[in-house]
Amino acid sequence: MIRKCLFPAAGYGTRFLPATKATPKEMLPVLTKPLIQYGVEEALEAGITTMAIVTGRGKRAIEDHFDISYELEHQIKGTSKEPLLDEIRALITQCTFSYTRQIEMKGLGHAILTGETLIGSEPFAVILADDLCDNSHSTINATENATRSEKGILSQMIDIYKKYRCSIVAIEEVPMEETHKYGVIAGKLIDGTANTYRVTDMVEKPNPEDAPTNMAIIGRYILTPDIFDILRNTQPGKGGEIQITDALLQQAKEGRVIAYRFKGRRFDCGSVDGFVEATNYFYGKRQEGKTQ
């Protein structure tokens, strides 16, 4: 049903300078995998095999990562290092990667519109790689040690899409003093659940006193293809950029946006604090796995 996932990956990553002066922020590693690989794995877990990536100048490392390195593989063939490439080789084998460039940085909405040539006229997912999400945990039973993976965030959202067939945004509660960092929604609970809302209002990066709620949109979306026409007619908003929040508000006014409070944990790896937190979290899980 959702066949393609769009990765906007053209931003400069200025909060990580000078590390991102020559290295794409999406390629910063959490342990041994770059951020964007975690996102691709999440999309694949959701049944998506076509990855559409919007890049910019200085982002060639992303394309090289999702490609075969014959020289490297020749050098480590038959050694203990060879299995270290198993995960990325599996992604290269199972997925198709396509790329287009965002010539000017005009906001997330503009980046998504730039990806239209890769998406076409079908619903699609969007993953922002610097929002690293996880929904797995280790379990121990009487007979064996095992790691049990719940559905990933994107898989959960696709289940919601199957029911409502409209745009879906992932949300989480944030401290009110941090609303200025996010798009924030207001909505009405539906289906008698505590995690699914029909959106009635959306505001891009409001000051705390202007925020309708503390329910913030994170970097996971499912969008219907009419979003491209809406984006084409969306005027620059906050910061002089074309905001996806403003475009989604047009759909929300027609009752066509659902906000979903996801199950799992999200790390803001666009910030140094969030990046360190994610590194410590995944390192702890790795160590836990070794001791079970």
C-alpha positions, 0 to 999 in steps of 0.5 A: 500500500505504501511503496515508497519512503522519502528521506529529505537529506539536503540540510547543512546540519549546522548544529554539528559543525565542524563535524558536518562541514564535509560529512552529511549529518545523516551519515553521523554514526550511532555506534557503527551505523549512520543515522540514515541507515537506521531510517532505511531499516525502519522503512524496510521493516514496514514493507517499503523497498523503494527509498527516495532520497533528496540530497544536496551539495556535499552529500555524495557519501549517502549514495556511496554508503548504499552502494557496493564497495568492491575494493573494501569487500575484496580487502576484508573477504575471508576475514573476521571483518567481512560479516560487519557488512552483512546488514548494509549488503542486505539493504542494498540487495532488498531496496532500490535507492533513487536520488534528486537534489534540492538546489536551494534550502527552502524548508522541509515542505520544499524538500518534500516537493522536490521529491515529487519526481521520485514519488509520483502520484501515490501515498508515501512515507517520509522519514527524517533521519535525525529523528532516530526511533526504536521500538524493540526491547530484550526479553528473557524467558525460561529456555532462551534469550531473545530480542523481541521487536515490536512494530516500528513507528512507520509500521504502526503508522501504516496500520493507521493509514490503512484505516483512514486513508489520509495523511498521518503524522507521528506525535509525542508530548514535549515540555511546553517550553520546547514547543518552539522547536516543533510543529504542534497540533491540536485535535480530537480523540477518535475511536475512543483511544488515547493515541489517535487524533483527528487534527483540527489545528497545526502551528509551526514552532509556536512560542509556548504561550501560543502553542495550542497543546504540547503534542509535537510532530516528529520526523515521521509522516505518511502523506497523500499525493495531493500534498504536492499541489498544496505545497506548490501553492503554499507561501513561505511561512516561519523563517521564510521557508515552505513549511510542511505544517502549513500544507498539512493544515490545509488538509486538516481543515478538511478533516484529512490529517490524523495524528498518532501518538506512537509506541516506542522511543524517539531521539532528537539526533539533530541535537548534540544532547539527543545524539549522545543520549541515543548513542548511550541507549543503543550501546546499553542495548548492545551490552545487554544483548551480549550478557543474555 
